[in-house]
Amino acid sequence: MTWEDKIDTSVGSPCRNLRFLKEMVSTIQEWWEEYPYQISLCVALVFFVIWTLSKTCKRRRRLHDIPVRDITKGHRWLLKDEFRRSTYCSVCESLITHGGVCDSCSVCADDICLSAADRLFACKALSLSKQVTQSMKHHWVRGNLPLFTACCVCKAECGNLPRLSDHRCVWCQRTVHDNCLYLVKTAECDFGKYCNLIIPPYCLSLTLVGWKGRRHWSVAGVVSPPDDRNWKPILVFCNRKSGNNEGEQILSTYRSMLNPVQVVDLSEVPPEKALELCNFIPHRTCTILVCGGDGTIAWVLGAIDSMNLQTRPNIGILPLGTGNDLARVLGWGEGYSGEENLDEWLDSIVNAKVTPIDRWSLNIVNLRRFGFRKPVKALSMTNYFSLGCDASIALKFHRQRESRPSWFKNRVINKIWYFFFGARDALLEQECKNFHKKVTLELDGAAVQLPEIGGIVVLNINSWGAGCALWGTSTGGNNIPKSRSVLVCELPSYF
């Protein structure tokens, strides 16, 4: 017996495992010395197949996965420290001092009754795809009605008692007295005033996707859409970071008015995923209400360009940004202040006239450095693009907001930040000094002699820098240049 055998006998399996590993390593070394190219090729092929499969699965998941909330787990509570009006708990019926409200069905509960409300009251249904008939009953929620509402039966005022009283349908928004409820409790719901904008839950099909432990519900398709040719569903895309950060209120309001699947929070779901809903309804023209600023609108338009949609949707705007130049020239207003009734935007969508607008392709070609050149960068332009001082200020503002989003919660504060960066650049940094000597401008193949300027702006609309009209007036009829033409403006130097 050798010395190694004595150790193996005394110590046991760990040493035998080490011997086995040593023999396996020596065998692999022999194979490598005999078939080095074949082994390298096989390993590379295996890695290539794994990479291809992962990319394919990720792309399919990215394009077709439209995640939605699982309503069986309870309500989507928005916790509030105080309520603007007297609000009563749907469970204990007492006045709420601190509690939550569901942003989909408007059920209210105080802190100690939240879990009880999840058990007792069903939330607004997203899908009833197993239902055969294309109809559904009213979904009544008791109490906390909007002000100045009338009973759909007796036409008298509802919800004016200082207690939990009367009912409201979460779909058609009709209200009814407690004493009149028996007349309409089992009646079919017609989805009310905005029936042509709502995707009924019996038309939506959901499916479970993902691996075990990370499974979630996703939209599988739209089955048997309504036959009414006036049915043109709307999708609401909201960027809660824009402007005055009123996105939470807007998301909650539209989830209570529409099918919650139609209301997308862009901070959670990118527009490419949400736009798959348009592919599920290929023979209808959807409308997208973009709640955000010019950057959010450009993001959504870019997503539409990148997708192969059978029918391109129309775009409406609820301006939440700082500048809102595109919303100004298209008649959607200078900015949402929070006081307007959000129902008015849905009415405007229904009555709006479709206006085509040009979108330009912009290619950025880099100069060669050390014999190499970076790939051409392709961008799209809807409003304008600029070079020089204006672009420098916008870039600094964007970087600061990305790093410190809590500093940019108000439209007025955002404009102060723009002023600060502009003043600092003019007085201290002077990055764009002698800008006219650094650029060459050609229009229609002819060189343009530049004066002493600080920047150049190429405009597609007659609004720049939060409403500055560079020709005519930004509220007049001639706000968009002729098709396939742009306006080139020179910004004066301030150095």
Protein Blocks (a to p, Z undefined) as FASTA:
>chain_A
ZZklmmmmmnommlmmmmmmmmmmmmmmmmmmmmmmlmmmmmmmmmmmmmmmmmmmmmmm
mmmmccdddfknoccddddfbdfbdcddfklopacfbdcddfklopacdfklmmmmmmmp
ccddfbffkpmbgcddddddeejiaehiacfklopaehkaccdedjddfklopacdfklm
mmmmmpccehimmlmmpccfklpccddedjehiaccddfbdehiafblklccddddddfk
gojlpmmmmmmmmmmmmcfklpccfklmcfklmmmmmmmmmmbccdddddddfklmmmmm
mmmmmpccfbdcddddddfbfnommmmmnonajbdehlacfklmmmmmmmpccddddddd
dddddddeehiacdddddddfkbccehjklmmmmmmmmmmmmmmmlmmbfklmmmmmmmm
mmmmmmmnommgoklmmpccdeehiacdddddfbdcddfbdceehhiafehjfkbmblbc
cehiacddddddfZZ
